[in-house]
Amino acid sequence: MNISIEWIYKTPRGAETTFRSEGMPAAKGLLIAEDLERTGRAKSIIFTDSFDSTWTIKELKRYIKEIETEPHNITVYFDGGFDRTTSTAGLGCVIYFEQSGKSYRVRKNAPSELLKSNNEAEYAALHLSLVELERLNVHHLPVVFIGDSQVVINQMSGEWALLEKDLSSWADRIDEKLKKLSIRPKYELVPRKSNAEADRLATQALNGIDITAQLELNVDND
């Protein structure tokens, strides 16, 4: 979770002004806030997350402690592809997260013969990512979902109306899963080249190549 810090700075003579930081990971923000407190010049320190929810230092400390051993700081890339010739679809998702001080990447793909369009495949890929998040025991957390489908991103974020019955059904299933896991989604649209990893997984699924992998990331991993 990324947060920004807002605090009131007070001089020895009583003059005050308010400062607001740039966004940063919650753990870093807590470290800076605690240092500000030690100066004796900062007061009313408040954190604001990407959903405009506010946190006190005490609340943020408790949150960080609770999630330390669970997956957190989660980013999901998803993509779906559809072959009109064979009427088959390929779904792919990549999940980046942190747990117990380490960083991980999960890659998952799946074929499908039950879909009718590329847009439906994109929705199914997003749903596949939620199934993987449930398997990882992700719950009660904000999650960033990144894709290159304008239809899915704009419809799920409420920017576009959702009129097609098949797509609406997928959106309902996704919303139900999000509610079940108490996940707060944030949707981001990126160019296709920025979603290459999920795109490759979807293509591999279309070609009959099954991928299910989890990797601990370090300075030597891409």
DRENGU-929627 format. One record per residue (C-alpha): x, y, z; chain. Coordinates in pm, whole numbers. Layout:
- xx, yy, zz, kette
- X, Y, Z, A .
...
end
This chain:
- xx, yy, zz, kette
- 0, 0, 0, A .
- 127, 346, -92, A .
- 55, 645, 128, A .
- 131, 1014, 152, A .
- 204, 1198, 477, A .
- 45, 1524, 586, A .
- 169, 1704, 894, A .
- 171, 2044, 1060, A .
- 514, 2193, 1127, A .
- 540, 2430, 1423, A .
- 838, 2661, 1487, A .
- 965, 2736, 1842, A .
- 786, 3073, 1818, A .
- 454, 2916, 1728, A .
- 434, 2974, 1352, A .
- 269, 2681, 1173, A .
- 238, 2548, 819, A .
- 119, 2224, 661, A .
- 329, 1990, 447, A .
- 225, 1695, 231, A .
- 469, 1436, 99, A .
- 479, 1246, -227, A .
- 345, 891, -236, A .
- 558, 613, -88, A .
- 529, 259, 54, A .
- 356, 246, 393, A .
- 663, 114, 577, A .
- 878, 399, 447, A .
- 610, 651, 536, A .
- 591, 519, 893, A .
- 970, 543, 928, A .
- 967, 907, 812, A .
- 670, 995, 1033, A .
- 840, 853, 1340, A .
- 1150, 1058, 1259, A .
- 933, 1369, 1222, A .
- 784, 1303, 1565, A .
- 1129, 1287, 1721, A .
- 1206, 1641, 1603, A .
- 933, 1772, 1831, A .
- 828, 2015, 1557, A .
- 564, 1805, 1381, A .
- 209, 1747, 1495, A .
- -116, 1606, 1360, A .
- 63, 1353, 1140, A .
- -190, 1178, 912, A .
- -142, 924, 632, A .
- -366, 907, 324, A .
- -376, 600, 99, A .
- -465, 577, -271, A .
- -834, 532, -182, A .
- -833, 859, 19, A .
- -868, 670, 348, A .
- -679, 829, 636, A .
- -462, 653, 894, A .
- -299, 756, 1220, A .
- 52, 641, 1312, A .
- -96, 388, 1555, A .
- -332, 248, 1291, A .
- -57, 222, 1029, A .
- 175, 43, 1273, A .
- -97, -211, 1345, A .
- -170, -257, 975, A .
- 196, -318, 887, A .
- 236, -567, 1171, A .
- -78, -758, 1070, A .
- 19, -799, 704, A .
- 392, -863, 752, A .
- 363, -1241, 714, A .
- 83, -1228, 455, A .
- 102, -1129, 86, A .
- 83, -750, 51, A .
- 186, -463, -181, A .
- 14, -657, -457, A .
- 16, -567, -826, A .
- -165, -782, -1084, A .
- -115, -783, -1462, A .
- -377, -968, -1668, A .
- -443, -1035, -2035, A .
- -668, -1250, -2251, A .
- -645, -1357, -2612, A .
- -903, -1510, -2845, A .
- -845, -1713, -3162, A .
- -1148, -1671, -3391, A .
- -1035, -1959, -3612, A .
- -1049, -2218, -3335, A .
- -1289, -2030, -3102, A .
- -1049, -2085, -2814, A .
- -912, -1837, -2562, A .
- -593, -1803, -2362, A .
- -581, -1633, -2023, A .
- -275, -1504, -1841, A .
- -197, -1323, -1517, A .
- 115, -1216, -1329, A .
- 102, -1129, -961, A .
- 377, -940, -780, A .
- 367, -926, -401, A .
- 574, -904, -85, A .
- 566, -1139, 211, A .
- 783, -1167, 522, A .
- 1033, -917, 385, A .
- 1072, -1093, 48, A .
- 936, -1022, -301, A .
- 762, -1281, -518, A .
- 614, -1323, -864, A .
- 339, -1568, -955, A .
- 266, -1655, -1318, A .
- -48, -1841, -1419, A .
- -226, -1913, -1746, A .
- -521, -2121, -1860, A .
- -697, -2211, -2188, A .
- -1073, -2186, -2238, A .
- -1314, -2312, -2503, A .
- -1619, -2151, -2344, A .
- -1566, -1788, -2444, A .
- -1695, -1598, -2746, A .
- -1477, -1289, -2788, A .
- -1150, -1120, -2701, A .
- -1328, -889, -2455, A .
- -1474, -1188, -2276, A .
- -1126, -1343, -2261, A .
- -993, -1026, -2100, A .
- -1263, -1043, -1833, A .
- -1193, -1412, -1777, A .
- -822, -1335, -1732, A .
- -904, -1078, -1464, A .
- -1122, -1338, -1290, A .
- -836, -1591, -1314, A .
- -612, -1347, -1128, A .
- -868, -1327, -846, A .
- -875, -1705, -820, A .
- -497, -1695, -778, A .
- -521, -1419, -517, A .
- -767, -1632, -324, A .
- -524, -1925, -343, A .
- -254, -1697, -199, A .
- -494, -1607, 85, A .
- -506, -1240, -11, A .
- -786, -1056, 169, A .
- -879, -717, 314, A .
- -614, -538, 107, A .
- -591, -287, -177, A .
- -477, -445, -504, A .
- -372, -276, -828, A .
- -502, -450, -1143, A .
- -321, -356, -1463, A .
- -433, -445, -1813, A .
- -428, -321, -2172, A .
- -801, -368, -2239, A .
- -981, -35, -2246, A .
- -1312, -219, -2227, A .
- -1233, -408, -1906, A .
- -1043, -131, -1728, A .
- -1294, 143, -1809, A .
- -1599, -71, -1741, A .
- -1471, -214, -1412, A .
- -1365, 130, -1292, A .
- -1709, 268, -1380, A .
- -1590, 501, -1657, A .
- -1784, 318, -1929, A .
- -2131, 165, -1923, A .
- -2153, -215, -1930, A .
- -2432, -319, -2166, A .
- -2331, -657, -2313, A .
- -2488, -948, -2126, A .
- -2186, -1181, -2146, A .
- -1946, -914, -2020, A .
- -2188, -801, -1751, A .
- -2201, -1157, -1621, A .
- -1822, -1164, -1590, A .
- -1817, -825, -1420, A .
- -2071, -951, -1165, A .
- -1859, -1260, -1093, A .
- -1553, -1041, -1047, A .
- -1734, -800, -814, A .
- -1864, -1093, -609, A .
- -1513, -1234, -573, A .
- -1372, -894, -478, A .
- -1643, -857, -214, A .
- -1579, -1207, -79, A .
- -1207, -1135, -40, A .
- -1265, -776, 78, A .
- -1018, -656, -187, A .
- -1023, -288, -279, A .
- -936, -277, -652, A .
- -760, -2, -839, A .
- -762, -41, -1218, A .
- -486, 94, -1442, A .
- -479, 95, -1822, A .
- -138, 49, -1987, A .
- -15, 12, -2347, A .
- 8, -346, -2469, A .
- 389, -339, -2465, A .
- 375, -266, -2091, A .
- 166, -580, -2042, A .
- 395, -813, -2233, A .
- 438, -1071, -1958, A .
- 66, -1139, -1918, A .
- 21, -1126, -2296, A .
- 289, -1392, -2340, A .
- 117, -1617, -2086, A .
- -215, -1583, -2269, A .
- -47, -1671, -2600, A .
- 121, -1973, -2442, A .
- -216, -2093, -2316, A .
- -355, -2065, -2671, A .
- -62, -2278, -2787, A .
- -127, -2548, -2529, A .
- 156, -2452, -2293, A .
- 45, -2457, -1928, A .
- 226, -2226, -1685, A .
- 192, -2224, -1306, A .
- 497, -2083, -1133, A .
- 604, -1887, -826, A .
- 945, -1724, -801, A .
- 1121, -1538, -522, A .
- 1264, -1222, -671, A .
- 1608, -1079, -596, A .
- 1860, -841, -756, A .
- 1948, -1105, -1012, A .
- 1586, -1166, -1127, A .
- 1415, -960, -1397, A .
end
